[in-house]
Amino acid sequence: MNRFANTVDLLTTTLGRVSSWLVLAVVVLQFALVVARYVFGLGSIWLTEAIIYGHATLFLMASAWTLRAGGHVRVDIFYADATPRTRAIVDLVGALLLLLPFALVLAWLSVPYAARSWLIFERSQEASGLPMVFALKTLIPIFAVLMALQGFAQAIRAAALLIPPPLAGEGDRRSRSGGGV
């Protein structure tokens, strides 16, 4: 199970680091748009939508990485000073009762939403907008799956902390005696 959690961590870290470069792209594009608008009197719907798409992609693809790094908002009133065992209980309960149900419901509701968009290759309502609304909507179920995977990895790590490892030699004794009780 730890191998699965490590694989999920690697996936979310990789996606988070790659998508974090969108911060630079969004800032540069926004700066260019502001200069074009206020210095040259030019506007661009395409550029405006590209900024929105980049911003959405950044948040949707880096959220699981943020969860892994402990950057999500949580009530730190008791968590900050809690013992590792208490933190593990909070993480396990939070993942199983809050995060995983939310992510599964979001995935269940967003897959048909994105699929309908793909059926018509939905594009911007603006004439000169980006013709890729379907791609943007696809990020919603991907976000849900990534959050569910990271929540499951978080639950695995919390459970591993709460469940004590078997005593050394205990498994050997059972196998030599022919099995169980």
PyMOL commands that set and color helices and strands:
alter all, ss='L'
color gray80, all
select helices_A, chain A and resi 2-20+22-38+45-68+76-79+84-119+133-162+170-177
alter helices_A, ss='H'
color red, helices_A
deselect
rebuild
show_as cartoon
